[in-house]
């Protein structure tokens, strides 16, 4: 149907074109009069043209858009343009904003609570604190420390029930380790940041960061194989760490932090072999086994506090060769 109507309109236009050109060659005044009268089908009739027909049709449907509804009823609008224009849009258009938070030259304090993820025999929860200084908006250097207990009576190390079940069922002792403290120097890089909406109208800003560093972790074996004779002392071991984290900001200086970090070190476990005599069992050099590469994967949940609490945007000077405004912390 559409193709047939379009073909008829094109044929009518080609049929009237030579007649209009010939009339212009004879008398331009008569051409204007003929154009206004619109005697031939397909010619433009200015006298019969009504602009109101091209305004919103409303409930009239086809009457508001001229002959388009007669040619193709499917293309005829059925809504009232005046009513649509009178509706309250209630849409919020946010302009391009400046950076929500400036980190450069600010100090971050990050207390956290860590929980072991990958040890089904003993858990090593700990209370920690991280301090970072942001050299740029995306790079920071810092220190972090964590306390696991076992020194001042606040021992967070906990043997899992699974370990006792294995010992009873299989008559096999699993060497365990407990931690006292850990400390490291870290480097942080922020590759991504953004925002998302929540609770209808509230905008949350976030950033994702990666962290790595080197430090020490103080550990000791738990006497499981021969606890009647063996006792162990804490000893620090070199430890590397690497992780990824995310901060969600509630304002310009306070954020919630979720981080997963892997602490990698050589741990020395208890020797599984036991002497046959009391004299052999009392030899301390036989209590420790070989060094074992250990991964202590922790989930760390905490908060982030930036100091100073406020900062100042610094815009470029007039005439500077810059593409746009920049911001810097004071």
Secondary structure, DSSP 8 states (H G I E B T S, - for coil): -HHHHHHHHHHHHHHHHHHHHHHHHH-HHHHHHHHHHT-STTS--TTT--GGGGS--GGGGGGGSTTHHHH-GGG---S-HHHHHHS------------S---TT-EEEEEEEEEESS-SSEEE-EEEEEEEEESSSSEEEEEEEEE--SSSS---EEE-HHHHHHHHHH-----EEEEEEEEEEEEEEEEEEEEEEETTTEEEEEEEEEEEEEEEEEEEEE--SSTTT-----EEEEEEEEEEEEEEESSSSEEEEEEEEEEEEEEEEE-S---SSHHHHT-GGGTEEEEEEEEEEEEEEEEEEEESS--------TT---SS------
